[in-house]
Amino acid sequence: MAVGGDSTPADGAAGLSEMDPHSEEATGLRREKFLPVTRHALLDRLSDARLWAGDDGRWVRRFMRYLDYWRRHSYAMKLLELEQNYEPFNPDSDLLHTRAFTAEDRAVMQKRLVSQVAELVEQGNFTRVDPHNVHFILTKESAYGLDLDVDLGAFEEILIYYRGATTLTERRRDIRKGYLGWRDVKQPVFQRLFLLFKLKPYGVFVEEVMRERGLVRKEAEKIVRQQRGMLPATVSSDNVYLKLFKNLPRSDVEMIFPNTKIRFRLFDKIKFGVTAGGGLGAGAVGTATKIAVASNPYTLAAAVAGLGGVAIRQASNFINQRNRYMFVLAQNLYFHAMADNRGVMTLLGDQAAEEDVKEEMLLYSVLAKERVNIADLGQVDEAIEGYLKDAFGIDVDFDVEDALGRLLADGIVTQMSDGALQALPPREAALQIDKLWDMSLDNLPDMVAEEGQEIEQPANPPAKN
């Protein structure tokens, strides 16, 4: 089964690493559904007039452009509903709160919100990570020399997704050459990493700590306060937070969590142990000697002050090293962050629409040219994956069933009684999208809020003077 006639790899399409960025050899992870090629590149190749009979090439291009706009419209509708569900959980809202929600309302909306966000992320061909098995995506070496730790038990809701697991090649000074030469270092990264989280309410978290650690309430509250003390005062357990990051090293995934703790590396512990032990030991011996021979209180006070100075200097070294780590953490998060909260929703909607359109264009290019039975979908899947590998040098897991479901729902493809899949010719397919556009406003759903109650407003609207 042929998809397109162009089998020349596109420049730079193979990704960011020297090897195939999406192969299991490069990432240690399974193949992704993410298609790392633009829809414009696919549109140009799949609508090439030389691949179609008569005037079909022109109509194929028009149909695919119509399809692009139609799919983005459908995601805009989803985003409107999603933003309404996000209203009581949005930490960045600058609007008046005109609707009150009960605890039961919030529970229902929170469950719906998390489900809708997960669906949106997965449509963008992100791969989900089980929070309880998050360490499978980590590497042993930290890209930034940090040793990080995070308590996932602090979260009531947590979603982690990645997309574009690849490797970046960086040039670094070579210690073996006395930092006078350079060496290439391959750094495993996630081109996109998504995080949704909601903290557990204070009382719930205290109860869990008491139960799991066998502590009395006072001790459990102290532990929870210490953990929450690392968070900014504006972070609330009432809100749901969404974060999107780019090119994040796999070894430093923990840095994206709000309650990340920095731990000193073994090298730092040894260094502090040697310097602090040696400094304090020498200071103590010197102080003891001076005390033994001291004949007046001034000499004694000076000796004790000297020992105190040594202790303060060692403590200062400890604090300075920790501050340097905090600076590295903040600086790198700044450059890896892409969007927060509602901004994340907008980006995810755009990326999900793009992935859907690319999948649909590829599948339509096969079904419009060849007679295919539903039982042959596996062969179609392999043909499309082979085309992507030949044309762009990428190895992906094409989701043929997902794309077929949308084409069937929009009437572009029809499944016959014998299982045959019949696609509309290019001209009729374009007219079908045109018809869907015409009907979209007529069938516009009424987005009436099911939860909450409007706060009483003034009886009469403002009158013109």
ROPATI-833066 format. One record per residue (C-alpha): residue in three letters; x, y, z. Coordinates in steps of 0.001 Angstrom, whole numbers, padded with zeros to 6 digits, always signed. Layout:
<sites>
AlaXYZ...
</sites>
This chain:
<sites>
Met+000000+000000+000000Ala+001434+003347-001032Val+000980+006553+000907Gly+003022+009063-001089Gly+005547+009135-003890Asp+008294+011119-002149Ser+010784+008874-000355Thr+013585+011409+000122Pro+014238+012193+003797Ala+013642+015806+004681Asp+016533+017844+006051Gly+016595+017818+009842Ala+013506+015627+010054Ala+015329+012858+011851Gly+015257+014836+015094Leu+017803+016335+017428Ser+020121+013381+017893Glu+022454+011611+015502Met+020415+008425+015757Asp+016661+008141+015313Pro+015375+010187+018266His+012307+008035+018735Ser+013942+004626+018564Glu+014110+002462+021658Glu+017918+002444+021336Ala+018010+006228+021671Thr+015502+006668+024463Gly+015140+003411+026319Leu+011385+003947+025979Arg+008781+002484+023660Arg+007948+004059+020313Glu+005702+007091+020543Lys+002595+008065+018612Phe+003890+011616+018282Leu+004552+012598+014636Pro+007578+014961+014712Val+006881+016526+011323Thr+004790+019584+010486Arg+001379+019317+008911His+002611+021689+006171Ala+005289+019183+005138Leu+002712+016388+004970Leu+000225+018578+003103Asp+002773+019469+000419Arg+003822+015869-000148Leu+000440+014167+000090Ser-001319+016669-002207Asp+001366+016598-004916Ala-000561+016705-008214Arg+001671+013964-009637Leu+000220+011498-007124Trp-003405+012106-008091Ala-005440+011672-011266Gly-006900+014634-013121Asp-007852+017567-010915Asp-007875+015524-007692Gly-004562+016972-006509Arg-006055+020465-006226Trp-009131+019162-004424Val-007038+017022-002058Arg-005129+020130-001005Arg-008351+022056-000459Phe-009886+019176+001491Met-006851+018878+003785Arg-006852+022614+004464Tyr-010589+022494+005223Leu-009930+019532+007516Asp-007221+021471+009353Tyr-009549+024384+010118Trp-012423+022069+011025Arg-010355+020065+013482Arg-009101+023208+015174His-012668+024437+015482Ser-013665+021190+017191Tyr-010871+021626+019743Ala-011851+025250+020318Met-015286+023924+021362Lys-013657+021471+023755Leu-011495+024211+025246Leu-014546+026385+025971Glu-016068+023586+028045Leu-012738+022782+029684Glu-012173+026402+030721Gln-015622+026504+032303Asn-014811+023430+034392Tyr-011477+025005+035347Glu-013111+028168+036683Pro-013160+027242+040412Phe-009624+025768+040304Asn-007764+028420+038292Pro-004970+030048+040380Asp-004380+032824+037836Ser-007867+034200+037327Asp-008185+037983+037405Leu-011976+037932+037023Leu-014731+038401+039577His-016071+035199+041107Thr-019774+035362+040282Arg-020587+031722+040985Ala-020409+029797+044263Phe-019623+026068+044388Thr-020278+023587+047159Ala-017727+020966+048147Glu-019790+018379+046250Asp-019837+020598+043152Arg-016069+021012+043284Ala-015502+017270+043667Val-017579+016508+040558Met-015942+019287+038540Gln-012454+018282+039652Lys-012978+014714+038499Arg-014357+015899+035152Leu-011545+018436+034734Val-008779+015872+035278Ser-010461+013443+032874Gln-010848+016092+030161Val-007265+017303+030527Ala-005960+013722+030323Glu-007972+013167+027140Leu-006638+016390+025620Val-003021+015515+026428Glu-003363+012007+025046Gln-004893+013346+021818Gly-001705+015375+021510Asn+000117+012006+021426Phe+001750+012404+024822Thr+002670+009237+026727Arg+001450+008878+030294Val+003786+008115+033198Asp+002468+006323+036259Pro+003373+008607+039215His+004128+005536+041319Asn+006658+004420+038687Val+008038+007843+037764His+011636+006765+038283Phe+011576+004579+035176Ile+011973+007723+033038Leu+014998+008964+034986Thr+018685+008471+034266Lys+021439+007986+036823Glu+023398+011160+036139Ser+021962+014597+036765Ala+022361+017079+033912Tyr+022799+019975+036326Gly+024720+018272+039122Leu+021674+018235+041405Asp+020356+015461+043626Leu+016622+016025+043962Asp+013881+014368+045984Val+010108+014785+045868Asp+007262+013404+048009Leu+004498+012358+045614Gly+002262+011518+048573Ala+001573+015245+049015Phe-000661+015340+045925Glu-004351+014579+045663Glu-004268+014662+041858Ile-001216+014182+039656Leu-000807+013583+035919Ile+002599+013273+034209Tyr+002985+012978+030434Tyr+005964+013228+028103Arg+006334+013624+024349Gly+009402+013548+022151Ala+011790+011379+024156Thr+015084+011991+022388Thr+018729+012853+022967Leu+020513+016183+022596Thr+024239+016352+021956Glu+026049+019007+024011Arg+029686+020100+023987Arg+031301+020264+027422Arg+034782+020830+028776Asp+036648+017541+029181Ile+038045+016986+032672Arg+040428+014366+031262Lys+042029+017089+029142Gly+042364+019493+032053Tyr+039323+021424+030827Leu+041368+022548+027802Gly+039541+020285+025346Trp+035939+019458+024541Arg+033847+016307+024402Asp+030380+015497+023075Val+027872+014409+025701Lys+024530+012851+024785Gln+021797+014107+027091Pro+018426+012234+027156Val+015610+014792+027220Phe+011865+015088+026892Gln+011011+017654+024251Arg+007707+018200+026058Leu+006789+017293+029632Phe+003334+017965+031079Leu+002377+018057+034756Leu-001019+018485+036440Phe-001161+018509+040219Lys-003406+019407+043123Leu-002145+019321+046689Lys-003999+017361+049329Pro-005956+019522+051799Tyr-003980+020209+054966Gly-006254+018154+057236Val-006317+015167+054896Phe-002540+015152+054597Val-002107+015351+058385Glu-004437+012370+058867Glu-002469+010333+056320Val+000864+011128+057976Met-000562+010126+061352Arg-001866+006848+059990Glu+001159+005901+057865Arg+003864+006865+060385Gly+002017+006122+063600Leu+002398+009667+064921Val+000248+011815+067144Arg-001472+014810+065518Lys+000986+017392+066849Glu+003981+015578+065344Ala+002170+014979+062047Glu+001173+018644+061789Lys+004800+019665+062318Ile+005914+017445+059413Val+003186+018756+057107Arg+003957+022366+058025Gln+007629+021797+057232Gln+006772+020366+053818Arg+004248+023084+053013Gly+006705+025705+054246Met+008823+025128+051116Leu+005931+026268+048918Pro+005100+029883+048076Ala+002285+031329+050154Thr+000151+031684+047003Val+000095+027924+046352Ser-003208+026546+047607Ser-004675+023067+047883Asp-007905+024512+046427Asn-006299+025033+043009Val-005346+022697+040179Tyr-002029+023583+038534Leu-000990+022755+034969Lys+002632+023031+033795Leu+004286+022432+030424Phe+008066+022194+030000Lys+010395+021852+026999Asn+013685+019999+026484Leu+013812+018852+030099Pro+016613+016391+030961Arg+015220+013013+031931Ser+017570+012909+034890Asp+016053+016033+036429Val+012327+015369+036108Glu+011919+015912+039862Met+012682+019616+039430Ile+009211+020250+037953Phe+007392+019513+041222Pro+006595+022355+043649Asn+007764+020449+046732Thr+011149+019369+045383Lys+013894+019119+047993Ile+017556+019476+047100Arg+019835+016856+048617Phe+023598+017113+048765Arg+025470+014681+046577Leu+027901+012145+048029Phe+030811+014296+046847Asp+029415+017308+048717Lys+028892+015282+051890Ile+032464+014018+051791Lys+033796+017516+051077Phe+031819+019066+053943Gly+032797+016225+056243Val+036500+016638+055521Thr+036587+020447+055588Ala+034207+020842+058517Gly+035771+018031+060514Gly+039296+019230+059818Gly+038508+022884+060445Leu+036562+022318+063636Gly+039068+019737+064875Ala+042011+022022+064370Gly+040082+024912+065852Ala+039085+022877+068885Val+042669+021739+069514Gly+043952+025279+069147Thr+041242+026603+071436Ala+041892+023936+074053Thr+045609+024746+074006Lys+044945+028453+074441Ile+042496+027788+077259Ala+045023+025577+079034Val+047672+028257+079055Ala+045331+031245+079344Ser+046176+033522+082257Asn+043501+036166+081771Pro+039840+036218+080661Tyr+040536+038200+077482Thr+042742+035447+076077Leu+040055+032892+076966Ala+037317+034912+075249Ala+039446+035334+072125Ala+040051+031586+071930Val+036362+030763+072238Ala+035486+033445+069661Gly+038012+031951+067256Leu+036381+028510+067562Gly+032967+030112+067001Gly+034286+031807+063876Val+035444+028477+062461Ala+032010+026944+063114Ile+030223+029908+061515Arg+032477+029727+058450Gln+031710+026020+057955Ala+027982+026635+058366Ser+028247+029482+055865Asn+029913+027164+053336Phe+027034+024712+053760Ile+024395+027410+053235Asn+026233+028920+050246Gln+026435+025550+048509Arg+022723+024992+049060Asn+021946+028463+047708Arg+024055+027743+044614Tyr+021978+024595+044027Met+018750+026558+044456Phe+019972+029105+041921Val+020791+026365+039394Leu+017359+024843+039938Ala+015498+028141+039487Gln+017590+029230+036502Asn+017069+026019+034573Leu+013363+025817+035352Tyr+013052+029345+033967Phe+014429+028287+030592His+012544+024981+030453Ala+009090+026385+031296Met+006693+026854+028364Ala+003269+027662+029848Asp+001133+027530+032985Asn-002512+026719+033709Arg-004901+028129+031057Gly-001967+028809+028762Val-001180+025080+028906Met-004741+024255+027837Thr-004453+026488+024779Leu-001138+024946+023729Leu-002402+021410+024297Gly-005524+022065+022245Asp-003419+023378+019372Gln-001021+020432+019509Ala-003835+017865+019765Ala-005531+019347+016692Glu-002249+019249+014781Glu-001616+015601+015630Asp-005187+014648+014639Val-004949+016428+011294Lys-001612+014806+010415Glu-002973+011354+011223Glu-006134+011953+009208Met-004274+013283+006155Leu-002024+010218+006115Leu-004897+007749+006463Tyr-007100+009505+003905Ser-004246+009392+001376Val-004395+005600+001533Leu-008166+005090+001713Ala-008880+007528-001141Lys-006640+005589-003527Glu-007100+001939-002582Arg-009935-000338-001595Val-009266-001331+002016Asn-011189-003643+004315Ile-011419-003020+008042Ala-009564-006301+008495Asp-006579-004846+006600Leu-006025-001922+008962Gly-002849-003525+010268Gln-001323-003407+006782Val-002400+000221+006371Asp-000753+001041+009686Glu+002510-000575+008586Ala+002387+001176+005202Ile+002003+004603+006812Glu+004778+003914+009324Gly+007007+002789+006450Tyr+006242+005962+004497Leu+007115+008171+007461Lys+010388+006322+007916Asp+011319+006560+004240Ala+010189+010159+003705Phe+011282+011737+007009Gly+013532+009229+008742Ile+011258+008883+011784Asp+010145+005680+013515Val+006735+006102+015155Asp+003754+004044+016280Phe+000974+005334+014013Asp-002500+005303+015627Val-004604+004188+012673Glu-007751+003364+014654Asp-007896+006804+016273Ala-007641+008550+012903Leu-010233+006231+011319Gly-012715+006908+014114Arg-012664+010650+013411Leu-012951+010238+009629Leu-015925+007926+010144Ala-017564+010352+012578Asp-017227+013242+010091Gly-018600+011219+007181Ile-015352+011335+005195Val-015101+007544+005318Thr-017941+005031+005416Gln-017691+001419+006562Met-019771-000857+004312Ser-021609-003964+005449Asp-018793-006216+004213Gly-016201-004235+006197Ala-014919-002248+003214Leu-013812+001316+003996Gln-015026+003732+001347Ala-013533+007252+001368Leu-015201+010164-000375Pro-013350+011408-003467Pro-011311+014574-002797Arg-013904+017008-004147Glu-016790+015395-002234Ala-014637+015191+000896Ala-013984+018942+000749Leu-017705+019635+000272Gln-018485+017387+003267Ile-016263+019516+005534Asp-017948+022615+004096Lys-021321+021139+005060Leu-020114+020398+008599Trp-019034+024032+008936Asp-022474+025220+007832Met-024166+023045+010453Ser-021770+023798+013319Leu-023515+026952+014561Asp-026985+025440+014086Asn-025988+022532+016337Leu-024086+024649+018846Pro-024582+023065+022301Asp-025883+025207+025138Met-023074+025249+027728Val-025205+025543+030852Ala-023224+025071+034069Glu-024451+022009+035953Glu-022711+022851+039233Gly-022642+025930+041395Gln-025037+028791+041949Glu-024808+032334+040667Ile-024074+034887+043372Glu-026954+037358+043694Gln-026439+040369+041454Pro-028150+043808+041402Ala-031741+043524+040194Asn-031455+046164+037468Pro-028664+046625+034924Pro-026879+049980+034903Ala-028851+052708+033136Lys-027491+055284+030732Asn-027305+058756+032250
</sites>
